[in-house]
Amino acid sequence: MFRKLKSSFGGASKQRVKLRYDINVVSLEGLEGVESARIVWARQAKVQVTQLALVRNGVASWNEELCQIASLHRDAKGFEPKEYLFKLQCPTRGNVQKMNTLSKATVDMSRFAEGADGSEKAVEIWLGLPRGQRAKLRLRVSATQVRNVGAEDEEDELESAVSEDSGIS
């Protein structure tokens, strides 16, 4: 309702776009002294996790796809940043259920939003490790615009968030 009023005064400069991000986790190279590892991809409460992969000759390999839906805002300059966290985790010694986070990297996922046609882009992310070492995370990233999300859906989401007395993020 307010969006229409705002646009009538020429103040509507941002457009909300829903995207589906598909991340194919390919490999992690440069792991020394680690038996198995997993990758965590997160933004606030949205978390996706790979299966544990065995590390052979310093390389962990996956062919695993992770998916998240994100709302991005675009203006005349492009998309606003949308940061996600990639974590490298390994089981603690003697307890496979408990994970240690060895490294983290923040990635602005809005850089993959332009076009949003589903085409894959190869991405390498460097992760810092203990003792000054680094590991290279290889991913394939695609973004696809989610269709059939209209103004009514957005208003329903807003009403739901307000009625639950939760913070709007």
Residue pairs with C-beta under 8 A, 6 or more apart in sequence:
1 155
3 12
3 151
6 12
13 75
13 76
14 73
14 74
14 75
14 80
15 73
15 74
15 75
16 71
16 72
16 73
16 74
16 154
17 71
17 72
17 73
17 74
17 79
17 113
17 116
17 145
18 69
18 70
18 71
18 72
18 145
18 146
18 149
19 69
19 70
19 71
19 72
19 113
19 116
19 143
19 144
19 145
19 146
20 67
20 68
20 69
20 143
20 144
20 145
20 146
21 67
21 68
21 69
21 70
21 109
21 112
21 141
21 142
21 143
22 65
22 66
22 67
22 118
22 141
22 142
22 143
22 144
23 41
23 48
23 65
23 66
23 67
23 139
23 140
23 141
24 63
24 64
24 65
24 120
24 139
24 140
24 141
25 39
25 50
25 62
25 64
25 65
25 66
25 137
25 139
26 61
26 62
26 63
26 138
26 139
26 140
27 59
27 60
27 61
27 62
27 137
27 138
28 37
28 39
28 53
28 59
28 60
28 88
28 127
28 135
28 136
28 137
28 138
29 58
29 59
29 135
29 136
29 138
30 58
30 129
30 133
30 134
30 135
30 136
31 37
31 55
31 58
31 59
31 60
31 129
31 135
32 58
32 133
34 55
34 60
34 90
34 102
35 54
35 55
35 90
35 91
36 52
36 53
36 54
36 55
36 60
36 90
36 91
37 52
37 53
37 55
37 60
37 88
37 89
37 90
37 102
38 49
38 50
38 51
38 52
38 53
38 88
38 89
38 90
38 99
39 49
39 50
39 62
39 86
39 87
39 88
39 89
39 137
40 47
40 48
40 49
40 50
40 85
40 86
40 87
40 89
40 101
41 47
41 48
41 49
41 66
41 68
41 84
41 85
41 86
42 48
42 84
42 85
42 87
43 68
43 70
43 82
43 83
43 84
43 85
44 169
46 68
48 66
48 67
48 68
49 66
50 62
50 64
50 66
51 62
51 64
52 91
52 96
53 60
53 61
53 62
54 60
68 84
69 146
70 82
70 109
72 79
72 80
72 82
72 110
72 113
73 79
73 80
74 80
74 113
78 110
78 114
79 110
79 113
79 114
80 110
81 108
81 110
82 108
82 109
82 110
82 113
83 106
83 107
83 108
83 109
84 106
84 107
84 109
85 104
85 105
85 106
85 107
86 104
86 105
86 106
86 107
86 125
86 127
86 137
87 101
87 103
87 104
88 101
88 102
88 103
88 104
88 127
88 129
88 135
88 137
89 99
89 100
89 101
89 102
90 99
90 100
90 102
91 97
91 98
91 99
91 100
92 98
92 99
92 100
102 127
102 129
102 130
103 127
103 128
103 129
103 135
104 127
105 125
105 126
105 127
105 137
107 125
109 141
109 143
112 121
112 141
112 142
112 143
113 143
115 143
116 143
116 144
116 145
117 144
118 142
118 143
118 144
119 142
120 140
120 141
120 142
121 140
121 141
121 142
122 138
122 139
122 140
123 138
123 139
123 140
123 141
124 136
124 137
124 138
124 139
125 136
125 137
125 139
126 134
126 135
126 136
126 137
127 134
127 135
127 136
127 137
128 134
129 135
158 168
161 168
162 168
